[in-house]
Every structure is written in structure tokens, then in C-alpha cells.
Amino acid sequence: MEQYMEIIGQRAKEASKIMARLSQVDKNRGLLAAAEELRKKTDYILEENKKDVDAAIQSGMKQSLVDRLQLTKERIDAMAVGLEQIAGLEDPVGEVLSMKTRPNGLRIGKKRVPLGVIGIIYESRPNVTADAFGLCFKTGNATILRGGSDAIHSNKAVTVVIKDALCKLKLPQDAMILVEDTSREMVTEMMQLREYIDVLIPRGGAGLIANVVKNSSVPVIETGTGNCHVYVDDSADLNMAADIIENAKTQRMGVCNACESLLIHSAVAEKAMPVILRRLKEHQIEVRGDERVCAGASEVIPATEEDWGREYLDAMISVKIVDSLEEAIDHINRYNTGHSETIVTENYDHALKFLDEVDAAAVYVNASTRFTDGFEFGFGAEIGISTQKLHARGPMGLEALTTTKYIIFGNGQIRE
Amino acid sequence: MEQYMEIIGQRAKEASKIMARLSQVDKNRGLLAAAEELRKKTDYILEENKKDVDAAIQSGMKQSLVDRLQLTKERIDAMAVGLEQIAGLEDPVGEVLSMKTRPNGLRIGKKRVPLGVIGIIYESRPNVTADAFGLCFKTGNATILRGGSDAIHSNKAVTVVIKDALCKLKLPQDAMILVEDTSREMVTEMMQLREYIDVLIPRGGAGLIANVVKNSSVPVIETGTGNCHVYVDDSADLNMAADIIENAKTQRMGVCNACESLLIHSAVAEKAMPVILRRLKEHQIEVRGDERVCAGASEVIPATEEDWGREYLDAMISVKIVDSLEEAIDHINRYNTGHSETIVTENYDHALKFLDEVDAAAVYVNASTRFTDGFEFGFGAEIGISTQKLHARGPMGLEALTTTKYIIFGNGQIRE
């Protein structure tokens, strides 16, 4: 049994060597063929998906989770469209980012190349299977996909269909390997396959991510958790502030770039709070406030220390009144998860100080935190949002799936 | 006891916030003051170093290791010169790498910022203490230094002297914290301090690095091991090949960018081998060859499978005859450590194919592998040579000690 993951690792590593040499044309042909095949085999995928959905319902899975698991003709078409869009993006691989000539005549260039083998560990969304394959394939990487056991029939079906398309074009089928054994032991083994896997990207809930970060000896890119703040400065345009807060909190609540906590300068609290609370109430948002917030509004629940650090992903928000920009920055740097933070201000110095001193992947002036997203940033794709500082920070597009190597052109140079 | 590392982590984290805001001028003043103080306190540092050296000699330490441990007036001056050089380098922090305006008017920029807290785990060279401090300080990071127990008096002395200099300028002393408890437990705890340490860089032997890579939940940058190859193509200029091999193997043998293995195309082996073996013999290099190499030269020892993967760091080299460029590339990709690889060739296609297909941090045509070095690459400094693919690959200069954050300028944008 121990060999199962090892063999998968070896196969992916071999495939990655072929992938690294594939031309842009071949990679795009593969992506388009996979999209076509997904559309052709829609019925088969739906049949297989039904097995997962039926089992989920029988096991009493929550309706919202069953929804995530369920595929439809439209959702399968969306997967195909996703692959076509990826095919249309510029290929970052092969670009020489700089080339300098040293005094000794050595020409030293830095070239963008694939990472090699990328492991993705995710939960029950079958669309991740096609999406992760597409992003990794485009960037010349092989992928090992370990999805949740709930979605195993769906994932197998999507994988088989995509591999069929690759096979017809004589492209390496092992560019995409699904771990069909969905036991936890396989995840544990995958996290130790440093010899074969270059990076692991966990996509899913906080528990999954924490497990991978803690236990993997393969380098990990941490994605996801967002305890995002909006700070309303004493100089804020209060209408703009209300619009941004409403948007950041309510436009979509279960996502990592939604606002979870609100800081309001005491000088404008009296004027701003009623407007903001009314807007939040329209969306049935439960407000948990500090003492001063509670004193001003009877419907507010007292916040506990724990509330300041929570990512609710739900119709809840914590609100605190602060007496200065500095207090707001300190609070954010203490409780945030390094995701997205916004100041609403008309004060030039405050805007720059906030941008300079808040420690997060994306720091905004006068805009909703909801924009932290690969598509909104113009990357055309997104593999996740990194909340760590190494390698990639913030929304990760295709470039995050590449590394560089130095290429050096000499004519006999030796070191003195 | 468990609190000891935790407190160090907290102090470093606090200092990192101040460091991130320091101006280039203040950082350079700190570095120059530290350099001056090291020169002034040379006698004190030498006294403390003598304690380490005496203990090492008493414990029967190998002379070569005692040499590495021993400081002299010149070596302390070299530390000071190093800090002055770092002060003279351009500060990468604060640069906005790109700034684009999106269709909705959001201006999205990517700004270079410090990583935060950098942990360095190293062995018995006391000069690393000053050097690592300098590189981290210049880039606005706080550093936690955990040097070997053999050098503890020297490291303490260097740290005290540098902190004195920082203190006089009212710069944050906790920008540099030496872990004075050199027990192994402290290393174990340091590797779990994910909350406070942003990246760990192990500097030292293969055992140290493997331990950190395997056991750290803090992201690690793997440095060091180099099983570097020189491949002599069938079209090589054989004099150039001999010069490059001699240089790559013998110019300095105990370093990671030295050549450890030689591949020679069979078409030129008969002509090339005698010249190359003669050159290696002049430097008393022990040659371990495959069957064909052994058949042609009586002084060659038969290589075992293990030899192909070894980083000798010594007066030894493995030599293999291959029948094609492809065989050379396959061999290298199988046995190398992803460090530095060279082809000697006059063939244009072979040069490009080698550059494309060899998987390593630095791939050379017609030059010695010994050039893989931050100074030789023109970075002005080096924190180590990364052999992993994430974040930094190859020689790491100041930029490798930074990350980026997105700074977004809006005027009320909300997401539709």
C-alpha cells in the first residue's frame, strides 16, 4: 500500500519532464480537446455525479454541501468554458525575465519554467478537478489531484474524460493523476513525497489547510482564510463607507475576501453608525460590537475577544470603535489573517500610512475587499489566494505555478 | 522553558513592525554603526572567540573545523567590510514592481516589502552571525539567529556588539536576536513558531538542512547541496572542456558549486580522457569511473551506483561515458540536486537543448559551475543558494528576503 502514492509520484514526475518540453500550441490543443470532450461526455459525467449526490443525500449531508457537489449540464459547460479561457491566456513559461552581461562576459538570464509536479488537495467541488488540471497543464506542470471522498465518482469521471482527450492527441496522460484511494493515509503520504512533488496547494476549509501546513514536508502554499477589515477613517466619505461595507460584507458572504470586521473612528462613529447598522440590518447581518458600539445601539450583541479573530463566513460582523488610525492599524495587524484590508478615507497621509503599515496580501484605499481575486486583478485565472509571504502572495494566477532557472551563456569562463 | 522561544518570537515580531517602517537612511546608518562597533570591539570579540576555540581544541575538534570557528583581527574586519558593502547596496524594499489600472478604475500595484521575521539556523562559522544580520537588517526584517553551540561565545559577543551599535542610534535591538540556549529542543521549537517566523533558512551541512526541511512547519528555503555535473559534448572544444573541468573541480573543493561528476560523450572520450585525467591527477583528484572509463585508464576506481548521487566536497570525482546528449541530460536530471550544471559544446542545438531540459537552478553553456554565487551573479550579496523551486531558486540576494503586497487605490469601487 505504501507504494501506491510513491508510484503516483514517479508517474507524475516522469510526465512533468514531457510537460516541461511541450509547446504552447500543444498545451492549448490539449486544453481545447479536454473542453470538447467534457461537453461530449456530459451525460456520462452526470450519471457518475448522481452516484455521489445520492450517497450524500442518503448520508444526510447538508443541502448547501450537496449543492456544491451537484453537477448540471450548465456546470459541466462552465468547466469546459474555463478550460477554453485558460487556453486563451498567455503562456508565462519560457519568458526570459532579464538577461545581463557580467564583466567577465557571462550572459546570465532568468527564465520562467514550470514548477514540475503540483499536488492539489481539495474537498467536494468536482469543478476543481477540471480547473486545477487546466491551470497546471497550461503552465507545463503535472498535477496530482486528491479530492474529497464525497466526490470520488464525479472526479473519476471528469479525469477519465480529460485523459481520453489527452490520449487522442498523444499528450501525456499522467499530466493529470487522480488519487482514487481517498483514505486519509494517502494524504499523509502525499505530504511526504518531497522527492516527486514540488509544491502542495490545499484548497478548502481552515481545517484542511491547517493540517497540510502543519504536516507536509513538501513545500506548501497556504491559501484561504480571510479575516478582512474595513476601517472607516475620521475623514471618510460616509456614503462611500456605507456602500463599501455593505458590498464587502453582503455581496457574497461565504468567501475569504468578504469583510468580517469593521473599525470606525470615534470622531465619526455617532454619525456613521446608524447608517451602517441600518444597511447591515437590511441584510439581516448580526452585529457584534465593543462596549461603545453596544452603548449606541440596542440590537448589537457584545463582542468577545474571540470575535476579533473570527472568519465568520456568515451573516455576522464584528464592529469596534477606535480613536486613531494607529489604533486601527495595530488592531488589524494583531487580528487579521494577512488577506485583504481596506481604509475608507479622504486623507492623503492616512491613505499612504495605511497602505504602508498594514501587513496583508492586499491593502486597499476606498474600495471593497471583495476585489481580491485573480479575475478582478486581471490575471484571467486563479488557483487560489495565498495568505503566506513566500513565493506567491495574494491572488495566484498562472505565474504562481512557475519557477525560474538561471540560464548562463559562456565562452570558456573559469573562476579566478 | 517552552516560553523561551515563544518570547523570542514575539519580540522579533514586534521589532519587525518597526523594521518594516525604517527608512533606507536609518537602515544604512545602523549597518555602518555596527561595522564601526565591530572594529572597535575587536579585542573583546577575540577574547570571547578564544573561549570557543580553546573548548573546541580540548574536545578534539578537527583542525579544519577549528579553523572555521577561529576569528582573527582580519576576519572581524572582513565582517565589518561585509556590513559596509551591504549598506552600499540598493534597498529593494518599497519598489513598486508594477501598477496597472483596471477597467473599473482600480489602480493595482505590487510593492516589495520585507518578509517580516527570518530565522537562520547555522553551524559554527561566527561570521554568519554578522552577515545574516546585515542582509536581514538591510531588507527591513528582524532576524532570529540560532548558531551552533561550538561558537556560542563568539556569536554572543558579535551580537552584543552589534546591538550596542543599534542601541546608540535608538534602532530596534530586537531586530537581531540570538538564541542563546543552543539545545536541540530550541531548534525543534523554532521550527514550529509559524505564528512569529515567516521563513527559516538553514545554512550548513546536509544533515542540518534535511532536519529542518523535514520537521519545520515554518516555510523553509532549502539551500546548499550541489551534485554538479560537467558534460563534455561530442562537439566540445576539448581544451576549453579541460579548463572548465579543472576549474569546476579543483578551484575550491568543499563548496556546493564545485563539480562532483563528469559526463563525456563516447565520440570524444578517447581523445579527451587522457587530457582530463592528467589535469585531475595534477590536483590529486581520485577518479571513480564507469566500466568504459576504467577500461581506458588503470588508475581509475570503479564507481558504484552510490557515486553518481554523491556530493563529495572533496578531492574525488565520478566520471561516466555517455552515448548521446539525451543520455547526459537524463543522467543529470536523475542524479543531480538541482544546483548547477554545465555543457561544454560548440553545437548550437545541443546548447539550447541542454539549457531547456536540464532541471537545475543554474544551467551553463561553456562556463565553470563555480560561478553560481550571489557575488558572481552581480547581486552584491548572498544569503545562500536555493535548490528548491518555491520563492527563490539559485543564488539569493537581498530580493529573496522580501515579499510583495498588493496596494490598491480606489475611489469607492464596489463589486457588482
Interface residues (C-beta under 8 A of the other chain):
Chain A: K17 A20 R21 K100 R102 L106 I108 L115 G116 R194 D198 V199 V213 K214 N215 S217 P219 V220 I221 D237 M240 D243 I244 E246 N247 A248 Q251 N333 A351 L355 D356 E357 D359 A360 A361 A362 V363 Y364 V365 N366 A367 S368 R370 F371 T372 E376 F377 G378 Q388 K389 L390 H391 R393 G394 T403 T404 K405 Y406 I407 I408 F409 G410 N411 G412 Q413 I414 R415
Chain B: K17 A20 R21 K100 R102 L106 I108 L115 G116 R194 D198 V199 V213 K214 N215 S217 P219 V220 I221 D237 M240 D243 I244 E246 N247 A248 Q251 N333 A351 L355 D356 E357 D359 A360 A361 A362 V363 Y364 V365 N366 A367 S368 R370 F371 T372 E376 F377 G378 Q388 K389 L390 H391 R393 G394 T403 T404 K405 Y406 I407 I408 F409 G410 N411 G412 Q413 I414 R415
